Structures are given as C-alpha cells and as structure tokens.
Amino acid sequence: MGAMKKWMMLSVLATLVTGAAGCDQSKAELDSTKTQLTAMTAERDGLKAQLDAANQKAASLQTQVTDLTAKLAAAAAPPPPAPVAEEKPAGKEKKKKAAKEEPAAAAPAPAAPPPGAAGPATETKKGRGHF
C-alpha cells in the first residue's frame, strides 16, 4: 500500500503541474481577448458617435432642402399684377374725356363672324315693323 499512496500522490502532483501550465496558456488567451474586447468597444463607441453626427447633419440638410424648395416655389410663382394707379382729373373736361375713353377701351369691337355663318344677329331685316 505504501507504493500505491506514492503513485496517487505522484499522479495528483502531475495533474496539478499540468493544470497550472494549462491555466497559464488560457490566462494569456483570456487577457488577449479582454484587450481585443476593449479595443472593439472603443471602436464601436467612436462609430456610434460618427453615426449620430451624420444623422444630425442629414436632418439639418433635409430642413435646408425643404426651406429652399419652398423659396423656389414662391419665386417661381408669377407676381401679382401691380395695382393700376388711377389719376384724379383736375377739371370737368378731363372727367368727360376719360369717361368717353374708358368704355371704348373696356369693350373691344366684336370679331366679325366667318363668312357663311348664319345667325339671327347677322341677318338684315327689311320690311314693315322692323326698326
């Protein structure tokens, strides 16, 4: 039995030495992974900040596009006609003269009907009872 105890002790000691050596390898790998994780987290945070800044700039530019489109539409619309300034005549003669000119200017002469068009207004009537 003494030999068996020695063998047990030797196997336990060998397992501990092998396990300790294995822990050193996995500890180095764990430290490397933690370093990579920290670097990736910092890169992700930087990219998120860039994305937020880009989104804010895009929203600002969209607002500018909307404002400029509205201004362009307002500029493209025809301006309202300028109000006609009426002159006040000083004397009675000008009033009568202006009154005579306005109806002629307001109602242009009707266009002559095309030849061959017959209508009640184009026929001349003759005879008794027609004035």
PEVENTA-V102900 format. One record per residue. N is the residue number from 1. RES is the residue in one small letter. SS is DSSP state (h for helix, s for strand, l for the rest). Layout:
# PEVENTA-V102900
n:N res:RES ss:SS
n:N res:RES ss:SS
This chain:
# PEVENTA-V102900
n:1 res:m ss:l
n:2 res:g ss:h
n:3 res:a ss:h
n:4 res:m ss:h
n:5 res:k ss:h
n:6 res:k ss:h
n:7 res:w ss:h
n:8 res:m ss:h
n:9 res:m ss:h
n:10 res:l ss:h
n:11 res:s ss:h
n:12 res:v ss:h
n:13 res:l ss:h
n:14 res:a ss:h
n:15 res:t ss:h
n:16 res:l ss:h
n:17 res:v ss:h
n:18 res:t ss:h
n:19 res:g ss:h
n:20 res:a ss:h
n:21 res:a ss:h
n:22 res:g ss:h
n:23 res:c ss:h
n:24 res:d ss:h
n:25 res:q ss:h
n:26 res:s ss:h
n:27 res:k ss:h
n:28 res:a ss:h
n:29 res:e ss:h
n:30 res:l ss:h
n:31 res:d ss:h
n:32 res:s ss:h
n:33 res:t ss:h
n:34 res:k ss:h
n:35 res:t ss:h
n:36 res:q ss:h
n:37 res:l ss:h
n:38 res:t ss:h
n:39 res:a ss:h
n:40 res:m ss:h
n:41 res:t ss:h
n:42 res:a ss:h
n:43 res:e ss:h
n:44 res:r ss:h
n:45 res:d ss:h
n:46 res:g ss:h
n:47 res:l ss:h
n:48 res:k ss:h
n:49 res:a ss:h
n:50 res:q ss:h
n:51 res:l ss:h
n:52 res:d ss:h
n:53 res:a ss:h
n:54 res:a ss:h
n:55 res:n ss:h
n:56 res:q ss:h
n:57 res:k ss:h
n:58 res:a ss:h
n:59 res:a ss:h
n:60 res:s ss:h
n:61 res:l ss:h
n:62 res:q ss:h
n:63 res:t ss:h
n:64 res:q ss:h
n:65 res:v ss:h
n:66 res:t ss:h
n:67 res:d ss:h
n:68 res:l ss:h
n:69 res:t ss:h
n:70 res:a ss:h
n:71 res:k ss:h
n:72 res:l ss:h
n:73 res:a ss:h
n:74 res:a ss:h
n:75 res:a ss:h
n:76 res:a ss:h
n:77 res:a ss:l
n:78 res:p ss:l
n:79 res:p ss:l
n:80 res:p ss:l
n:81 res:p ss:l
n:82 res:a ss:l
n:83 res:p ss:l
n:84 res:v ss:l
n:85 res:a ss:l
n:86 res:e ss:l
n:87 res:e ss:l
n:88 res:k ss:l
n:89 res:p ss:l
n:90 res:a ss:l
n:91 res:g ss:l
n:92 res:k ss:h
n:93 res:e ss:h
n:94 res:k ss:h
n:95 res:k ss:h
n:96 res:k ss:h
n:97 res:k ss:h
n:98 res:a ss:h
n:99 res:a ss:h
n:100 res:k ss:h
n:101 res:e ss:h
n:102 res:e ss:h
n:103 res:p ss:h
n:104 res:a ss:h
n:105 res:a ss:h
n:106 res:a ss:h
n:107 res:a ss:l
n:108 res:p ss:l
n:109 res:a ss:l
n:110 res:p ss:l
n:111 res:a ss:l
n:112 res:a ss:l
n:113 res:p ss:l
n:114 res:p ss:l
n:115 res:p ss:l
n:116 res:g ss:l
n:117 res:a ss:l
n:118 res:a ss:l
n:119 res:g ss:l
n:120 res:p ss:l
n:121 res:a ss:l
n:122 res:t ss:l
n:123 res:e ss:l
n:124 res:t ss:l
n:125 res:k ss:l
n:126 res:k ss:l
n:127 res:g ss:l
n:128 res:r ss:l
n:129 res:g ss:l
n:130 res:h ss:l
n:131 res:f ss:l
